[in-house]
Amino acid sequence: MTDRLKKKLRSSKGASITFALLLFLVCAVIGSVVLAAGTASAGRFSKLAESDARYYSVTSAVNLLRDSFDGASVKHTEKFKTDFQEIIEYNTTYPDGHDISPDLSGYDRDSVESEDPDDPNPKFEGDNEILIDALKEYINHPASESEVEYNFVHNFPSGVSAEDSNLKVNIKIKQNTNCDLEVTVSSDDTAGEVFTVVMTFEAKITTSVSSTTIENSKIVSGNPNNLPYTEIVDKTKIDTEITSIVWSLTDIRRTA
């Protein structure tokens, strides 16, 4: 009995099972370490993809606004009419006539409303509604007015994947009294890291006025064959005022 037990203790049979168990334990430990590292790496790559998505959303919006604003122009046309009387007095001192008409500043100057419902006056022309709004602010407010801010939130494709296409960017347009625009584009601050790009557009403003005068009727007081006599002419003066603005990109920078 004792000899058999000693032989069992000296026997090397079954050692492969112990080695296999030890190898399995080592592999299990290595596998868990690799799995943990892979999970952490996947999390970092996921955050990187989200960060890239926000970056591409902002750059997409910046490119769109830059192409839409740089070199774009809008125009405002408005007509005014002034009904007035031209009074010419003929006498021995001024046989060829002497203009004694009142100054035009004493007459009302009214805006001319278009009769065409599809062509209202004042008329704003341009392809960009945002820039038309900027021109309206410039026309409707004096130069002493403070700056005007617009806030927009749009969805832009991220360029990463379809599921990221609902990422938002915030667009703020600040307008000064010269109608220069400062456009700030930033990723939605609720999404994590914020990317911000600021563009500056300088406005070049030109104005022109053209006038025409229409004679409506004439009344002669006295005998035009004998001096003195007076001519009273009812006239209408129409002034067409055109204001045009062209914006040019002067600066673009990333601030965050």
QUIPEZI-V380166 format. One record per residue. N is the residue number from 1. RES is the residue in one small letter. SS is DSSP state (@ for helix, = for strand, . for the rest). NEAR is the number of other C-alpha atoms within 12 Angstrom. D_FIRST is the distance of its C-alpha to the first C-alpha in whole Angstrom. Layout:
n	res	ss	near	d_first
N	RES	SS	NEAR	D_FIRST
N	RES	SS	NEAR	D_FIRST
//
This chain:
n	res	ss	near	d_first
1	m	.	7	0
2	t	@	8	4
3	d	@	9	5
4	r	@	10	5
5	l	@	10	6
6	k	@	10	9
7	k	@	12	10
8	k	@	13	11
9	l	@	13	13
10	r	@	12	14
11	s	.	11	15
12	s	.	11	19
13	k	.	12	19
14	g	.	13	21
15	a	@	13	23
16	s	@	11	26
17	i	@	12	26
18	t	@	13	26
19	f	@	13	29
20	a	@	13	30
21	l	@	14	30
22	l	@	14	32
23	l	@	14	34
24	f	@	14	35
25	l	@	14	36
26	v	@	14	38
27	c	@	15	40
28	a	@	14	40
29	v	@	14	42
30	i	@	14	44
31	g	@	14	45
32	s	@	14	46
33	v	@	14	48
34	v	@	14	50
35	l	@	15	51
36	a	@	14	52
37	a	@	14	54
38	g	@	15	55
39	t	@	14	56
40	a	@	14	58
41	s	@	14	60
42	a	@	14	61
43	g	@	14	63
44	r	@	14	64
45	f	@	14	66
46	s	@	16	67
47	k	@	17	69
48	l	@	17	70
49	a	@	21	71
50	e	@	27	73
51	s	@	25	75
52	d	@	27	76
53	a	@	35	77
54	r	@	40	79
55	y	@	36	81
56	y	@	32	82
57	s	@	39	83
58	v	@	40	85
59	t	@	32	86
60	s	@	30	87
61	a	@	38	90
62	v	@	36	91
63	n	@	22	92
64	l	@	19	93
65	l	@	35	96
66	r	@	30	97
67	d	@	18	98
68	s	@	24	100
69	f	@	36	101
70	d	.	30	102
71	g	.	23	106
72	a	.	28	106
73	s	=	31	109
74	v	=	34	111
75	k	=	34	114
76	h	=	34	117
77	t	=	32	120
78	e	=	31	122
79	k	=	28	126
80	f	=	27	129
81	k	=	26	132
82	t	=	28	135
83	d	=	29	138
84	f	=	27	141
85	q	=	28	145
86	e	=	31	147
87	i	=	24	150
88	i	=	27	153
89	e	=	27	156
90	y	=	26	159
91	n	.	21	162
92	t	.	13	165
93	t	.	11	163
94	y	.	16	160
95	p	.	18	162
96	d	.	17	158
97	g	.	22	156
98	h	=	20	154
99	d	=	20	151
100	i	.	18	151
101	s	.	22	148
102	p	.	15	145
103	d	.	15	142
104	l	@	18	139
105	s	@	11	137
106	g	@	12	139
107	y	.	18	138
108	d	.	15	135
109	r	=	18	132
110	d	=	18	130
111	s	=	22	127
112	v	.	24	127
113	e	.	18	125
114	s	.	16	124
115	e	.	10	126
116	d	.	10	123
117	p	.	10	120
118	d	.	10	117
119	d	.	14	119
120	p	.	18	119
121	n	.	23	121
122	p	.	27	119
123	k	=	29	117
124	f	=	28	114
125	e	=	27	113
126	g	.	25	109
127	d	.	16	106
128	n	.	24	104
129	e	@	18	104
130	i	@	29	102
131	l	@	38	105
132	i	@	28	108
133	d	@	27	107
134	a	@	39	107
135	l	@	40	110
136	k	@	28	111
137	e	@	28	110
138	y	@	32	112
139	i	@	29	115
140	n	@	15	115
141	h	.	18	115
142	p	.	15	117
143	a	.	16	115
144	s	.	13	115
145	e	.	16	112
146	s	.	16	109
147	e	.	22	106
148	v	=	27	104
149	e	=	23	101
150	y	=	22	99
151	n	=	19	96
152	f	=	20	94
153	v	=	22	90
154	h	=	25	90
155	n	=	21	87
156	f	.	34	86
157	p	.	25	83
158	s	.	28	81
159	g	.	23	80
160	v	.	23	76
161	s	.	18	76
162	a	@	12	77
163	e	@	13	75
164	d	@	23	77
165	s	.	21	80
166	n	.	22	81
167	l	.	35	81
168	k	=	33	84
169	v	=	37	86
170	n	=	32	89
171	i	=	33	92
172	k	=	29	95
173	i	=	31	98
174	k	=	30	100
175	q	=	33	104
176	n	.	28	107
177	t	.	25	110
178	n	.	30	111
179	c	.	39	109
180	d	.	34	106
181	l	=	41	103
182	e	=	36	99
183	v	=	40	96
184	t	=	37	93
185	v	=	44	90
186	s	=	41	87
187	s	=	39	83
188	d	.	28	83
189	d	.	18	82
190	t	.	14	79
191	a	.	23	77
192	g	.	19	76
193	e	.	21	77
194	v	.	27	81
195	f	.	33	83
196	t	=	30	87
197	v	=	33	89
198	v	=	32	93
199	m	=	35	96
200	t	=	31	100
201	f	=	35	102
202	e	=	27	106
203	a	=	31	109
204	k	=	24	112
205	i	=	24	115
206	t	=	18	118
207	t	=	18	121
208	s	=	18	124
209	v	=	18	127
210	s	=	18	130
211	s	=	18	133
212	t	=	17	135
213	t	=	21	138
214	i	=	20	140
215	e	=	19	143
216	n	=	16	144
217	s	=	16	147
218	k	=	17	151
219	i	=	20	153
220	v	=	21	157
221	s	=	19	159
222	g	.	16	162
223	n	.	15	164
224	p	.	19	162
225	n	.	13	166
226	n	.	14	167
227	l	.	19	165
228	p	.	22	164
229	y	=	24	161
230	t	=	29	157
231	e	=	28	154
232	i	=	27	151
233	v	=	25	148
234	d	=	22	145
235	k	=	24	142
236	t	=	26	138
237	k	=	28	136
238	i	=	24	133
239	d	=	24	130
240	t	=	26	127
241	e	=	26	124
242	i	=	27	121
243	t	=	29	118
244	s	=	32	115
245	i	=	37	112
246	v	=	31	110
247	w	=	36	106
248	s	=	26	105
249	l	=	28	101
250	t	=	20	102
251	d	=	19	98
252	i	=	24	95
253	r	=	20	92
254	r	=	20	88
255	t	.	13	88
256	a	.	16	84
//
